[in-house]
Amino acid sequence: MLKLGVIGTNWITDQFILAAEATGEFHLTSIYSRKISTAQAFGSKYLTPIEYFDDLDRFFNEGKFDVVYIASPNSLHYEQSVQAIKAGKHVIVEKPA
C-alpha cells in the first residue's frame, strides 16, 4: 500500500483521494496547505490519522508518504514536482512541466 500525500484542498483533491483509496493501493497520510487550519478542516472528513503541514520543506522532508498528488495552482506544479523528486517522492501531477 502506498502512503499518499496531497498538496491542495479543493474538490479535485477530494475526488482523487476517493478514487485512489477505492483501488485499495493508496492510503492518505499527509496534507499540505498554506494554513494548518485549512489542511485540518479538509482532512477531518477522512477517518484515518493524518499529518498536517503548512511548510512545504517540512512536508517533503518529514512527511510519511511515498507519493504526492499535486493539486496546487498550475504555476506551482513544476517547482513542487522538482522539490518532491529531490525528496525521493513519487509524483502525480496533472499538468506537464
Secondary structure, DSSP 4 states (H G I P E B T S, - for coil): -EEEEEE--SHHHHHHHHHHHHTTSEEEEEEE-SSHHHHHHHHTTSSS--EEES-HHHHHHH---SEEEE-S-GGGHHHHHHHHHHTT-EEEESS--
